[in-house]
Amino acid sequence: MRRIQELLDAGELGALATVVRTSGSAPQRPGARLLLLADGERVGTVGGGAIEQEVLSALAACLADGRPRWVVRDLGRDLGMCCGGRMEIFVERLESEERLILFGAGHVAEATARVARQLGFAVTVVDARDELNTEARFPGCERLLADAAEAVPRLRPSASDWVIVVTHDHALDEEALETYLPLPHRYLGMIGSLRKVYRVLGRIAARGPLPSLENLYAPIGLDLGAVSPDEIAVSIVAELVALRHGRPAAHMRAMDDPRLTKVLAGSLSPEAAASLAEEAEAAGDPAIDN
């Protein structure tokens, strides 16, 4: 089915039903397939009528939770279909490897790429330093020797992309964040302290209206107390896994922080916001609105 390959190439999500076994009089033979896309598009058929409605329900459930399932029905006894045969249909979710765009080729980036690839992400590393952005350091990854702005036309960002900013320089982090905030993405994370987040977003906001911060995670990662590059990589990728599965987790992002709101409104300086955050954390309540 050509549409399946198109779906995978485009990074779209779908669920596929395949007739595996039949007996008696059945409306389709083994090998017949029905594809359901996330937008409701249907391609193919497993026979129509009541059996197809059963399968469509299973496909929708599979799209939602990702779990494969079997649909086994006696067409006459279970569904009241006049053909009276029996069908066994396997339902599975189809999705291409999720693309993770990694800005930076330092120690944290190297560890993050390694962990992310083990969990099924297709990693693209963007860093102009050819001595670091190498196959030896990033085996199996796509590599672009470019800065953030130069990489845009080659990356062709999509709404399914996971984007991580962990460069070796605060100015480069700011450039990458400002470049990719208005572009399509599922997730955009930037490494750094709260003070850095306040400063970077404050400067970007001073240059013009900020795009939506709904999918921005800065500081990046889960609150695991990570220190070493490997620990930080685990914190970052654990955040991606939690979001991938829609599970609650201890995110460190400051997007709902009232201090950040004041920084962006110009009523609080980034330095003052950071000091208040440090005082609140020392007091055991980092979320206090000061």
C-alpha positions as CSV (number, residue, x, y, z in Angstrom):
1,M,0.0,0.0,0.0
2,R,1.8,3.2,-1.2
3,R,0.0,5.4,1.3
4,I,1.8,3.5,4.1
5,Q,5.2,4.5,2.8
6,E,4.0,8.1,2.2
7,L,2.8,8.2,5.8
8,L,6.2,7.0,7.2
9,D,8.2,9.3,4.9
10,A,6.1,12.3,6.1
11,G,6.4,11.4,9.8
12,E,2.7,11.0,10.1
13,L,0.8,8.7,12.5
14,G,-1.6,5.9,11.4
15,A,-3.0,2.6,12.4
16,L,-3.1,-0.5,10.2
17,A,-5.4,-3.4,10.2
18,T,-4.4,-6.6,8.3
19,V,-6.6,-9.6,7.8
20,V,-4.4,-12.5,9.0
21,R,-6.8,-15.5,8.8
22,T,-10.3,-16.3,7.5
23,S,-12.5,-19.3,7.4
24,G,-15.8,-20.0,5.8
25,S,-17.5,-17.2,3.8
26,A,-15.6,-14.0,4.6
27,P,-15.8,-10.6,2.7
28,Q,-12.0,-10.4,2.4
29,R,-9.0,-12.7,2.1
30,P,-5.8,-12.7,4.3
31,G,-3.6,-9.8,3.4
32,A,-6.4,-7.3,3.0
33,R,-5.6,-4.1,4.8
34,L,-7.3,-1.0,6.2
35,L,-5.3,2.1,7.1
36,L,-6.6,4.8,9.4
37,L,-4.7,8.1,9.6
38,A,-4.7,10.5,12.5
39,D,-6.9,13.0,10.5
40,G,-9.5,10.3,9.9
41,E,-8.5,9.5,6.3
42,R,-9.2,5.8,5.5
43,V,-7.4,3.7,2.8
44,G,-8.3,0.2,1.9
45,T,-10.9,-2.1,3.4
46,V,-11.3,-5.3,5.4
47,G,-14.7,-6.1,4.0
48,G,-17.1,-3.4,5.0
49,G,-20.2,-3.7,7.1
50,A,-20.2,-4.6,10.7
51,I,-16.7,-6.1,10.7
52,E,-15.2,-2.9,9.3
53,Q,-16.9,-0.9,12.0
54,E,-15.4,-3.2,14.6
55,V,-12.0,-2.8,13.1
56,L,-12.3,1.0,12.8
57,S,-13.0,1.2,16.5
58,A,-9.9,-0.9,17.2
59,L,-7.8,1.3,14.9
60,A,-9.0,4.4,16.7
61,A,-8.1,2.9,20.0
62,C,-4.7,1.8,18.7
63,L,-4.0,5.4,17.5
64,A,-4.8,6.7,20.9
65,D,-2.8,4.3,23.1
66,G,-0.3,2.7,20.7
67,R,-1.1,-0.9,21.8
68,P,-1.5,-3.5,19.1
69,R,-4.6,-5.7,19.3
70,W,-6.4,-8.6,17.6
71,V,-9.9,-8.5,16.3
72,V,-11.4,-12.0,16.1
73,R,-15.0,-12.3,15.1
74,D,-17.5,-14.9,14.0
75,L,-19.3,-12.9,11.4
76,G,-22.6,-14.5,11.8
77,R,-22.8,-15.3,15.6
78,D,-21.0,-12.1,16.8
79,L,-22.0,-9.6,14.2
80,G,-25.1,-10.9,12.5
81,M,-23.5,-10.8,9.1
82,C,-25.1,-13.1,6.5
83,C,-21.8,-14.4,5.1
84,G,-21.3,-16.3,8.4
85,G,-17.5,-16.8,8.2
86,R,-14.8,-16.0,10.7
87,M,-12.0,-13.4,10.5
88,E,-8.8,-12.7,12.5
89,I,-7.4,-9.2,12.0
90,F,-4.2,-7.7,13.5
91,V,-4.2,-4.0,14.3
92,E,-1.0,-2.0,14.9
93,R,0.1,1.6,15.1
94,L,2.4,2.9,12.3
95,E,4.9,5.7,13.0
96,S,8.3,6.6,11.6
97,E,11.2,7.2,13.9
98,E,10.6,10.6,15.7
99,R,13.2,13.1,14.6
100,L,15.3,14.7,17.4
101,I,17.2,17.8,16.2
102,L,20.1,18.4,18.5
103,F,21.9,21.8,18.5
104,G,25.4,21.4,19.9
105,A,28.1,18.7,19.6
106,G,29.6,18.9,23.1
107,H,29.6,16.3,26.0
108,V,25.9,16.7,26.8
109,A,24.9,16.5,23.2
110,E,27.0,13.4,22.7
111,A,25.4,11.7,25.7
112,T,21.9,12.8,24.8
113,A,22.2,11.5,21.2
114,R,23.4,8.2,22.4
115,V,20.5,7.7,24.9
116,A,17.9,9.1,22.5
117,R,18.9,6.7,19.7
118,Q,18.6,3.8,22.0
119,L,15.0,4.9,22.6
120,G,14.0,5.1,18.9
121,F,14.7,8.7,18.0
122,A,16.3,9.6,14.7
123,V,18.9,12.1,15.7
124,T,20.2,15.1,13.7
125,V,23.1,17.0,15.1
126,V,23.6,20.6,14.1
127,D,27.0,22.2,14.9
128,A,29.4,24.1,12.7
129,R,32.5,22.6,14.5
130,D,33.7,19.9,12.2
131,E,36.2,18.6,14.8
132,L,33.3,17.7,17.1
133,N,30.4,17.0,14.9
134,T,31.8,13.8,13.6
135,E,30.6,10.3,12.8
136,A,32.9,8.9,15.5
137,R,31.2,11.0,18.2
138,F,27.7,10.7,16.7
139,P,27.4,7.3,15.1
140,G,24.2,6.7,13.2
141,C,23.1,10.3,13.4
142,E,22.6,12.7,10.6
143,R,25.0,15.6,10.9
144,L,24.8,19.2,9.7
145,L,27.9,21.5,9.8
146,A,25.9,24.7,10.1
147,D,24.6,27.2,12.6
148,A,20.9,27.4,13.6
149,A,19.7,29.8,10.9
150,E,21.7,28.1,8.1
151,A,20.2,24.7,9.0
152,V,16.5,25.7,8.6
153,P,16.1,25.1,4.9
154,R,18.0,21.8,5.1
155,L,16.0,20.6,8.1
156,R,12.6,21.6,6.9
157,P,11.1,21.7,10.4
158,S,7.8,19.9,11.0
159,A,5.3,19.8,13.9
160,S,6.5,16.3,14.9
161,D,10.1,17.4,15.6
162,W,11.7,17.3,19.0
163,V,14.3,20.1,19.2
164,I,17.0,20.4,21.9
165,V,19.4,23.3,22.3
166,V,22.6,22.4,24.2
167,T,25.4,24.4,22.4
168,H,28.7,25.4,24.0
169,D,27.8,29.2,24.0
170,H,24.9,31.2,25.5
171,A,24.7,33.4,22.4
172,L,24.3,30.4,20.2
173,D,21.7,28.9,22.5
174,E,19.8,32.2,22.2
175,E,20.1,32.3,18.4
176,A,18.8,28.7,18.1
177,L,15.9,29.3,20.4
178,E,14.9,32.6,18.7
179,T,15.2,30.9,15.3
180,Y,13.1,27.8,16.1
181,L,10.5,29.2,18.5
182,P,8.3,30.4,15.6
183,L,8.9,27.3,13.5
184,P,6.9,24.0,13.7
185,H,7.9,21.7,16.6
186,R,6.5,19.3,19.0
187,Y,9.0,20.1,21.7
188,L,11.7,22.7,22.1
189,G,14.1,22.5,25.0
190,M,17.0,24.7,26.1
191,I,19.7,23.8,28.7
192,G,20.6,26.3,31.4
193,S,19.7,27.9,34.7
194,L,16.6,29.9,35.5
195,R,18.7,33.0,35.4
196,K,19.7,32.1,31.8
197,V,16.1,31.4,30.8
198,Y,14.9,34.7,32.2
199,R,17.7,36.6,30.4
200,V,17.4,34.9,27.0
201,L,13.6,35.1,26.8
202,G,13.7,38.7,28.1
203,R,16.1,39.7,25.3
204,I,14.1,37.9,22.7
205,A,10.9,39.5,23.9
206,A,12.5,42.9,23.8
207,R,13.1,42.5,20.1
208,G,9.5,41.7,19.2
209,P,6.4,39.7,20.2
210,L,7.2,36.2,21.5
211,P,5.7,33.2,19.7
212,S,3.8,30.6,21.7
213,L,5.8,29.1,24.6
214,E,3.4,26.2,24.9
215,N,6.0,23.6,23.8
216,L,9.0,25.3,25.2
217,Y,10.8,23.5,28.0
218,A,13.5,25.7,29.6
219,P,15.3,24.8,31.7
220,I,15.3,21.5,29.9
221,G,14.9,18.1,31.6
222,L,13.3,16.5,34.6
223,D,14.3,17.5,38.1
224,L,16.6,14.5,38.9
225,G,19.5,16.4,40.4
226,A,21.6,15.6,37.3
227,V,25.2,16.8,37.3
228,S,27.4,14.8,34.8
229,P,26.8,14.9,31.0
230,D,25.4,11.3,31.2
231,E,23.0,12.2,34.0
232,I,21.9,15.4,32.2
233,A,21.2,13.3,29.1
234,V,19.1,10.9,31.1
235,S,17.1,13.9,32.6
236,I,16.5,15.3,29.1
237,V,15.5,12.1,27.4
238,A,13.3,11.1,30.3
239,E,11.4,14.3,29.7
240,L,10.9,13.4,26.1
241,V,9.6,9.9,27.1
242,A,7.2,11.4,29.7
243,L,5.8,13.8,27.1
244,R,5.7,11.1,24.4
245,H,3.4,9.0,26.6
246,G,1.5,11.9,28.2
247,R,2.6,11.1,31.7
248,P,3.1,13.6,34.5
249,A,6.7,14.3,35.5
250,A,8.9,16.7,37.5
251,H,9.6,19.1,34.6
252,M,12.0,22.0,35.4
253,R,10.4,24.3,32.7
254,A,9.7,27.9,33.8
255,M,7.0,28.8,31.4
256,D,4.3,28.9,34.1
257,D,6.6,30.7,36.5
258,P,5.0,34.1,37.6
259,R,8.5,35.6,37.8
260,L,9.0,34.9,34.1
261,T,5.7,36.5,33.3
262,K,7.0,39.7,35.1
263,V,10.3,39.5,33.2
264,L,8.5,39.3,29.9
265,A,6.2,42.2,30.9
266,G,9.2,44.3,31.7
267,S,8.2,44.7,35.4
268,L,11.1,42.6,36.8
269,S,14.7,42.3,35.6
270,P,16.1,38.8,34.8
271,E,18.7,39.2,37.6
272,A,16.0,40.2,40.1
273,A,13.8,37.3,39.0
274,A,16.7,34.8,39.4
275,S,17.5,36.1,42.8
276,L,13.9,35.7,43.9
277,A,13.9,32.2,42.5
278,E,17.1,31.3,44.4
279,E,15.7,32.7,47.6
280,A,12.4,30.8,47.2
281,E,14.3,27.6,46.4
282,A,16.4,28.0,49.5
283,A,13.2,28.5,51.5
284,G,11.8,25.2,50.0
285,D,9.2,26.8,47.8
286,P,10.6,27.6,44.3
287,A,7.1,28.3,43.0
288,I,6.4,31.2,45.4
289,D,5.2,34.3,43.5
290,N,7.4,37.1,44.7
